[in-house]
Amino acid sequence: MFNNTDKRYNQFSAHLKNKFGVKVYKITLDAGFSCPNRDGTISTGGCIFCDEGGSFSQAHSNLLPVEKQVEEGIKTLSGRFKAQKFMSYFQAFSNTYKPVKELEKIYNSALNYPDIIGLSIGTRPDCIDDEKIKLISSYKDDYYTWIEYGLQSIHDKTLKKINRGHNFECFLKAYEKTKEAGINVCVHVIFGLWETHDEIMQTAKKLANLNVDGVKIHMLCALENTKLAQIYKEGGIDFMSEDEYVTTVCNFLEYLPQTTTIHRLAGNGLSNELIAPKWLGKKFDCLNKIDREFINRNSYQGSKFIYKK
Ligand code: SF4
């Protein structure tokens, strides 16, 4: 139903294949950034779920120069998945958290390869300003350019509880500036943050109304050496079951417009550090269940989307 696939949602990988005509993969990069929510600028604790890799990052290679990480990524992904084109994805920690001159050097070092067609930069909404947006926007004529903002929820009480260190208003301001500059925006959300089903759907409806270009959904999970792991061990949280998660994902996607690309619905490569919920270690089982749930409902992304002025 989307991108000439049988998916009932607008999967980002299929969107890329449709747009560029070949398989496109993201190369996850760790350029040695930090985060103001961990280095003491906002707090030293960080978000309660953040592990030492920096927010579910699969990029753990900051000992290697960025150029080397890109080269290795191209080699690995073209060998394993027959990928032909690539996006450089700055994933670990807050990838706009340096002066603009340094950012320019770092981003440039990841783009100077003929098969790199895109740039994606993960960051916090309080780590962006006009100058940085101008720099990132300067890539957009030559590269498919995205900023990925960690938001997690539109509810300030939740952001406080998970120690995000910014509120929803801060996200909105960053979002508006980024869209005005013509940069694509993907928003990260997390399910299971002590919120009711209705509260999670309010996040879906708000993002739908903002007409966001992309969404990445995570299930909250406790990883080794995180505050959340401690909270879990002390009995302070019950994680969603897989069935509950699947139902919530489908309900959420039904509210989003069909144009919103879905960058992720289940975690990747978390099994070594994953404490709970254990079902999250089987990513493909979860994705298959989401497909089946949509078929059983005879539904799809956008089936409940209503644009409100
Ligand atoms: S903003 Fe990202 S890197 Fe920073 S503490 Fe939160 S999850 Fe970790």
Residues whose N, C-alpha, C, O or C-beta is under 5 A from the ligand:
A	BS01	SF4	C35 N37 R38 G46 C47 C50 G54 S55 F93 S94 R124
